């Protein structure tokens, strides 16, 4: 269990914590990724000093989840999402709805029976959301990097919320259930023989014209004081790509909205499009007036700004909105525009400057454009001697910034409109009047308020946090280990979580006493009784001589006089960062927890597997052995590994890596490829199996094309260069695979359809090679049948690395 999120109350006294429950037989499975399924979460409350810990919600009896807690501005209410079943709804719930807890009451109450629009976690998100509070530059999150919140507090009593169309289900509960529902319906219909059971895809028809679904969201305001609901209007909500952005103005009177409408057809995208699907969607721009008579108005885009890309942010005076937009769908850079609230006029700012940052603004604060004051924007320009220019949005005047302190990084705009950042000489702020960056030194007694920003500095793997107020940086700082995860902060301190070998904890560290963290919650305490493996980082060299490091787990009670069977956990392009690396987290679930295999007497090694990048198309398949085989040699050289008992396994791109390795070497005695592609030419355009039930747009859920062209650096499609894809597909070299290979795959895998492992298995079986195929029905890319899969993996490696295994089937064998 890993804590979801925490939210500190406005008075800094209470902290709400969303904590997943242990998985039990009474829960509901298969909704999302096993590791981070929000529907197995409850909300807890605790005082800042760690006292009065109590569970606020109890979802286990009904398999309900409660998550995404956010305090109201006055701290009297706590909003959250829940799948709780009421009014005859099934066990585990059939939708996600908005709930609010009020102080003095026992349990949260449902605000509306309507389903909330929710963003699914893990993999390619459905219904990605970007709702930013007044003055904020980033969205409210339910869990960092996984799910953003579908509601915002407008005041003590009012909540702005996004609802699904009537009759639709929230993506959190429907991501994979939709497939099974559609399959069941098809069975009924084909037996009746009255309607065609067909899904139609047509490359010559716009998806929006074909779509039989209602891909929109309803904006409403819930007034908790009088129980009223105000409908503001409907906005497009194409579910596959892009984020539905709602950014409140600093004065909270308006909201700028960027709504995804439809996918841009692949032939209209550039081959150089970033591997970020926000570039593959058409958006519509709206302005929402939140006054006494709320009004939603669509903004007409101009030539040059026909394809808005992302909203950067509001000017400090709430008079303008800055955004990026493109003139054409195949543009791979975007220019800066502003939208004036007074007349909804779009204006290009410094049109000759374009920005090719692939990451959309809601993923991280923009590094290329910041509001310097009410009417001027600081814009990055590599051609300027200082690296920056200042543009006045009223008249388009552009002035060059004077000077440029060395090493200016991490620029942020505070809620007060100050641009601050780090330089090699220390903190700096931008002085709009002087048009230059100047040293920023705190006054003797800086006043902390909600405008303060958290600044992070990485030092030897650790994170040093400090708080910068409008008067300057606070003198205190808090340093956390790389294994710690920040959850929330305010002027009193920070809330953070850490998974350790002896258990997990949620802690609070005050700014005025950084050396004395307070424990808020402790869980997974049973891990303290486990005898853990020993962790080491070992230096070795790539086949080309480059220095690399691998992470190694040595079994408990490791005996240096023995040589051990060894499992290599591989993922092409990955390099372990240290003994606290993500893949070594002892709290990983099931098959992903490498400690499980170390506990069975195996040495576990995670080698570095660099993939060269350059002007020529990528060749990942032949790059893998260079990082892996020398790592094995090093372990053998050190007397750790038995050269005759080495296995290899990996998941996702790691599964592909495994198949690619055994297609090039017989060094391994056994291998297991989990959820990996085998023929990337056919996988390039494969539909996502879980896209069934999205009329007219199911073809758009597949994102493998951009992953291969840009993510893997192929730079071209398989029809244009079939030889490139052919020689990088393990299936091509099936005849060379002699290593016993276990293939594990889910029926609804989002990255590779089931036909991928089936094709490789069939060829291996045809040739009498030792192979085993496990197909998990209803499962997705993350695989939730962890007990069975872990048992299969251990049995497979025990058979071949400890018991001698079995040989290739002789000719004529029926094995």
WOSULCOR-V22028 format. One record per backbone hydrogen bond with DSSP energy under -0.5 kcal/mol. NH is the residue of the N-H (numbers start at 1). CO is the residue of the C=O. Records with the same first field share a line. If there is no record, write none. Layout:
# WOSULCOR-V22028
NH: CO / CO
This chain:
# WOSULCOR-V22028
4: 18
5: 18
7: 16
9: 14
12: 9
15: 46
16: 7
17: 44
18: 5
19: 17 / 42
21: 40
27: 24
37: 34
38: 36
40: 37
41: 38
42: 19
44: 17
45: 54
46: 15
47: 51
48: 13
50: 47
54: 45
56: 43 / 54
57: 43
62: 59
63: 60
64: 59
66: 41
67: 81
70: 79
72: 77
75: 72
78: 101
79: 70
80: 99
81: 67
82: 97
83: 65
89: 86
92: 62
93: 90
97: 82
99: 80
100: 109
101: 78
103: 76
105: 102
109: 100
111: 98
112: 98
116: 96
117: 162
118: 116
119: 148
120: 118 / 126
125: 123
127: 239
128: 242
130: 244
132: 130 / 246
135: 248
136: 133
140: 131
142: 147
143: 147
146: 143
147: 143
149: 140
152: 160
154: 158
155: 158
159: 222
160: 152
161: 159 / 220
162: 150
163: 161 / 218
164: 115
165: 216
168: 165
173: 170
174: 170
175: 171
178: 174
180: 176
181: 177
182: 178
183: 179
184: 180
185: 181
186: 182
187: 183
188: 184
189: 185
190: 186
191: 187
192: 188
193: 189
194: 189
198: 196
205: 202
209: 206
210: 206 / 207
211: 207
213: 695
215: 213
216: 214
217: 235
218: 163
219: 217 / 233
220: 161 / 218
221: 230
222: 159
223: 221 / 228
224: 157 / 222
227: 223
230: 221
231: 229
232: 219
233: 219
235: 217
237: 215
238: 260
244: 128
245: 243 / 258
246: 130
247: 256
248: 132 / 246
249: 254
252: 249
255: 288
256: 247
257: 286
258: 245
259: 284
261: 282
262: 282
264: 280
265: 263
268: 265
269: 266
273: 270
276: 274
279: 276
280: 277
281: 278
282: 262
284: 259
285: 299
286: 257
287: 297
288: 255
289: 287 / 295
290: 253 / 288
294: 292
295: 289
297: 287 / 295
299: 285
305: 302
307: 326
309: 324
310: 324
312: 310 / 322
313: 322
315: 320
318: 315
321: 339
322: 313
323: 337
324: 310
325: 335
326: 307
331: 328
334: 355
335: 325
336: 353
337: 323
338: 347
339: 321
340: 338 / 345
341: 319
344: 340
347: 338
349: 336
350: 348
353: 350
355: 334
363: 360
364: 360
370: 378
372: 370 / 376
373: 376
377: 391
378: 370
379: 377 / 389
380: 368
381: 387
384: 381
389: 379
390: 399
391: 377 / 389
392: 397
393: 375 / 391
396: 392
399: 390
401: 388
402: 435
408: 405
409: 422
412: 420
414: 412 / 418
415: 451
417: 414
420: 412 / 418
421: 428
422: 409
423: 426
424: 406
426: 423
428: 421
429: 438
430: 419
431: 429 / 436
432: 430
435: 431
436: 431
437: 402
438: 429
440: 427
441: 439
443: 471
446: 443
448: 446
452: 449
453: 468
455: 466
457: 464
459: 457 / 462
462: 459
463: 480
464: 457 / 462
465: 463 / 478
466: 455
467: 476
468: 453 / 466
469: 467 / 472
472: 469
474: 467
478: 465
480: 463
484: 481
485: 497
487: 495
488: 495
490: 493
494: 509
495: 488
496: 507
497: 485
498: 505
499: 483
500: 498 / 503
503: 500
504: 523
505: 498
506: 521
507: 496
508: 518
509: 494
510: 508
511: 492
513: 510
514: 511
516: 513
518: 508
520: 506
521: 506
523: 504
527: 524
528: 502 / 525
529: 526
530: 527
532: 530
534: 554
536: 552
538: 536 / 550
540: 548
542: 546
543: 626
545: 542
548: 540
550: 538
551: 606
552: 536
553: 604
554: 534 / 552
558: 555
560: 558
562: 559
564: 640
566: 645
567: 603
568: 647
569: 567 / 605
570: 568 / 649
573: 609
574: 571
581: 578
584: 581
585: 582
588: 585
592: 589
593: 590
594: 583 / 592
596: 593
597: 594
598: 594
599: 595
600: 597
601: 598
602: 597
603: 565
604: 553
605: 567
606: 551
607: 605
609: 574
612: 610
614: 616
618: 713
623: 619 / 620
624: 620 / 621
626: 623
627: 623 / 624
628: 624
629: 625
630: 625
632: 628
633: 629
634: 630
635: 631
636: 632
637: 633
638: 634
639: 636
640: 635
641: 635
642: 564
643: 641
645: 642
647: 566
648: 670
649: 568
650: 672
652: 674
654: 651
655: 652
656: 652
657: 653
658: 654
659: 655
660: 656
661: 657
662: 658
663: 659
664: 661
665: 661
669: 646
670: 646
671: 740
672: 648
673: 742
674: 650 / 672
675: 673 / 744
683: 679
684: 680
685: 681
686: 683
689: 749
691: 688
692: 689
694: 691
695: 693
697: 694
698: 694
700: 697
701: 698
705: 684
707: 703
708: 704
709: 705
710: 706
711: 706
712: 707
714: 708
715: 709
720: 717
721: 717
724: 721
725: 721
726: 722
727: 723
728: 724
729: 726
730: 728
731: 678
732: 729
733: 729 / 730
734: 731
736: 733
737: 734
738: 736
741: 770
742: 671
743: 741 / 772
744: 673 / 742
745: 774
747: 776
748: 779
749: 746
756: 753
758: 754
759: 755
760: 756
761: 757
762: 758
763: 759
764: 760
765: 761
766: 762
767: 763
768: 765
769: 764
771: 769
772: 741
774: 743
775: 773
776: 745 / 774
777: 775
779: 776
783: 780
786: 784
789: 785
790: 786
791: 787
792: 788
793: 789
794: 790
795: 791
796: 792
797: 793
798: 794
799: 795
800: 796
801: 797
802: 797 / 798
803: 798
805: 799
809: 768
813: 810
